[in-house]
Amino acid sequence: MDKEETYAFVDDVIRELSAMTPGPYFHIGGDEVRTLSHAQYVKFIERVQTIVNKYGKKMIGWEEIAQAHINPTTITHQWKSDSAAAAVAYGSKLILSPAQKCI
């Protein structure tokens, strides 16, 4: 995740999708990452957040993104754990989708 080519590709994808979608939000996913260390994941999320914001979008990501330093404009999508406190500490708004409560 330290290769600039990776971030150039991510930037290109986010730029293209942001240009095609009129809404203010961009959901990056960000869950189920098993190949990065904690430090690599945090760096990736923070860098992608900057890219998303550069194209005038507010980032949304699954609850795992609260491991990184997220901006108050970033929205954390909670669905299974109790990581809401970490997200709220950054000023993040939340989308609550408690899957086990919807079954």
Stockholm file with secondary structure:
# STOCKHOLM 1.0

chainA/1-103         MDKEETYAFVDDVIRELSAMTPGPYFHIGGDEVRTLSHAQYVKFIERVQTIVNKYGKKMIGWEEIAQAHINPTTITHQWKSDSAAAAVAYGSKLILSPAQKCI
#=GR chainA/1-103 SS CCCHHHHHHHHHHHHHHHHHCCSSEEECCCCCCCSSCHHHHHHHHHHHHHHHHHTTCEEEEEGGGGGSCCCTTCEEEESSSSCHHHHHHTTCEEEECCGGGCC
#=GC SS_cons         CCCHHHHHHHHHHHHHHHHHCCSSEEECCCCCCCSSCHHHHHHHHHHHHHHHHHTTCEEEEEGGGGGSCCCTTCEEEESSSSCHHHHHHTTCEEEECCGGGCC
//
